[in-house]
Every structure is written in structure tokens, then in C-alpha cells.
């Protein structure tokens, strides 16, 4: 999911560079939503792992 957020962010940057403000705004909005969904799921996964008693792995 994080890779999708980065993809939409790059699309937004490229669209803004070429002057497509509508597409850039939409892509940036999608990237922001995907990033926050990723962040929430990541935190839930870390909390679930901590509750089960497993140490974090790197």
C-alpha cells in the first residue's frame, strides 16, 4: 500500500510539473489517503504484535 501511495505522489509531482493541476490535486489526494490508511494499518499491526508478546523484528 505504501508503494501505491508513492506511485500516486510521483504522478502528482509529474502532473504538477506539466501544469495539469486537476490531475495533480487528485493524485495527491489519493496518495494522502493511501498513506494514512497504511499508517493506521501499520500501527494496528504493531499493537497486535505487541499484545501477543512478540518483540519487534527489523
C-alpha positions in Angstrom: 0.0 0.0 0.0 2.9 2.3 0.7 4.2 1.7 -2.8 0.8 2.8 -4.2 0.9 6.0 -2.2 4.4 6.7 -3.5 3.3 6.0 -7.1 0.4 8.4 -6.8 2.7 11.0 -5.2 5.1 10.7 -8.1 2.2 11.0 -10.6 1.1 14.2 -8.7 4.6 15.7 -9.0 4.9 14.9 -12.7 1.4 16.2 -13.4 2.0 19.4 -11.5 5.3 19.9 -13.4 3.4 19.8 -16.7 0.6 22.0 -15.5 -2.2 19.5 -15.0 -3.4 20.9 -11.7 -6.6 18.9 -11.6 -4.8 15.6 -12.1 -2.1 16.6 -9.7 -4.6 17.5 -7.0 -6.5 14.3 -7.4 -3.3 12.1 -7.4 -2.0 14.0 -4.3 -5.3 13.4 -2.5 -5.3 9.7 -3.3 -1.7 9.4 -2.2 -2.5 11.1 1.1 -5.5 8.8 1.8 -3.4 5.7 1.0 -0.6 6.9 3.2 -2.9 7.4 6.2 -4.6 4.1 5.6 -1.1 2.4 5.5 -0.1 4.3 8.7 -3.3 3.2 10.6 -2.9 -0.5 9.5 0.8 -0.4 10.4 0.1 0.9 13.9 -2.7 -1.7 14.4 -0.3 -4.5 13.3 2.4 -3.3 15.6 -0.1 -3.1 18.6 -1.4 -6.6 17.8 2.1 -8.0 17.7 3.0 -6.3 21.0 -0.2 -7.6 22.7 0.7 -11.1 21.6 4.1 -10.6 23.3 6.4 -10.9 20.3 9.3 -8.5 20.1 9.6 -6.3 17.0 11.8 -7.6 14.2 13.9 -5.5 11.9 
